[in-house]
Amino acid sequence: MIPNYVAGEWRRSAATEGLAVINPATAEELGKVPLSPGAEVEEAAQAAAKAFPAWRRTPVVERVQYLFQLKALLESNFEEISRTITLECGKTLAESRGEMRRAIENVEMACAAPAMSQGYNSEDIASGIDEIMIRQPLGVCAIIAPFNFPGMIPFWFMPYAVACGNTVVLKPSERVPLTMQKVFQLIEGIHLPAGVLNLVNGGRDAVNAILDSPVIRAVSFVGSTATALYVYQRSAAAGKRAQCQGGAKNPVIVLPDADLNSATNIIADSAFGCAGQRCLASSLAVAVGSAAKPFSEAIQAKAAARATGYGLDEGVQMGPVITPESRARIEGLIGQAIREGATAVVDGRNAQIKGYEQGNFIRPTVLEGLPLGSEITRTEIFGPVLSVHHVKDIDEAIAAVNSGRYGNQASLFTSNGASARKFRYEAEVGNVGINVGVAAPMAFFPFSGARDSFFGDLHGQGRDAFEFFTQQKVVVERWPKEWSRVF
């Protein structure tokens, strides 16, 4: 069993249950992860609580020095960590490298804490009275991370929490725990005070222990909408802050004036990159007016030609999905769509990759003929499946964007500035792409989301992260002259 990291030391879990960590391309067992009991989560939370008083008193300019060291270690171990992501998650090595680059960018952003965590003040709000707003850390913060970005998503939260003076308990996904094992081995090398950063592996019991812990003040979560809502509600009931990123069903609109070749390449990368297992994957393509036929033909060709295989092999453009159960679920949803009247113009089911016959492979799939309001067009498939739809104008396309329950991302492809502004203004989503298929914000912007794609007020990354991981305190000061004479 892989160990937990608590109070500055590696600890073997007392868990009697564990899960095999399986390479999704080869079916090779890479290790075993313990399903740590709730008591071990609470031990980590108490270790973090014990470390908090001294850590919050550590000057912010000293706290970020640890992050500068961590950035250097992440850079020097970049390839090894990227390879580990591919081994346990299945994405291509290029995708894993891109993920780790985003992780490092968040460490860099968190190093801006000396400026970003500043408050503000006003003199003489009344005669001889000054008012000051200061930011202070919350205490113990917890992170519950998903399987699809095991290297990046913990860094949406972890470096900001630490830089702001908080201590942290991280629970990685039990499907992909090895990436954070390597990261915490590096963290051990920067010699943070014991208890500032803690790692506990586990499943549902570990999550519930985080949500119920009396010392954990804030929870950051990324996962499905159903679980995000559960985490948000249970956190709120316990008086915790929560930022919970949920699922998505991201539409992409193609206008007749778009550059068809560029749009098709970008949309194919968005829909099928990471095997569709990302919350910013385009899963609905809406072609407007005369764009319908040429776009449909072009995206079919791109889907059929995409090289699928083991992510460490040269030339592979798409890897497997995470588990056999995920593959069965995705193929079942494709079958359901066909029963509801869709045509699989490119059918990726029953994929067999030579030399990797035990892998969880699905090739890119393109569906046509489904009504925009059908159940499948509203369901997050979380696989390499793109449904193509046709509407008459941009107003109908925007109405389709705003009709779904999710609001994570929507993209528009056009060469018309007025159309782009209209879309940007009216699309009810958190992240908008204009001629961009994956509108992933840089680390100095929040990773936004709306409607059932996000529960909370402040998002991960950027300024929002500094706001989330600090609490405001307002001080009103008055020093009458006669008091000063006394002293």
Secondary structure, DSSP 4 states (H G I P E B T S, - for coil): -PPEEETTEEE----S-EEEEE-TTT--EEEEEE---HHHHHHHHHHHHHHHHHHHTS-HHHHHHHHHHHHHHHHHTHHHHHHHHHHHH---HHHHHHHHHHHHHHHHHHTTHHHHT--EEEEEEETTEEEEEEEEE-SEEEEE--SS-TTTGGGGTHHHHHHTT-EEEEE--TTS-HHHHHHHHHHHHTTPPTTSEEE---SHHHHHHHHH-SSEEEEEEES-HHHHHHHHHHHHHTT-EEEEE----EEEEE-TTS-HHHHHHHHHHHHHGGGG-STT-EEEEEEEGGGHHHHHHHHHHHHHH--BS-TTSTT--B---S-HHHHHHHHHHHHHHHHTT-EEEE--TT---TT-TTS-----EEEES--TTSTGGGS---SSEEEEEEESSHHHHHHHHHHSSEESEEEEE-S-HHHHHHHHHH--SSEEEES-S--PPPTTS-B--EETTEESSS-BSHHHHHHHTEEEEEEEEE--HHHHHH-
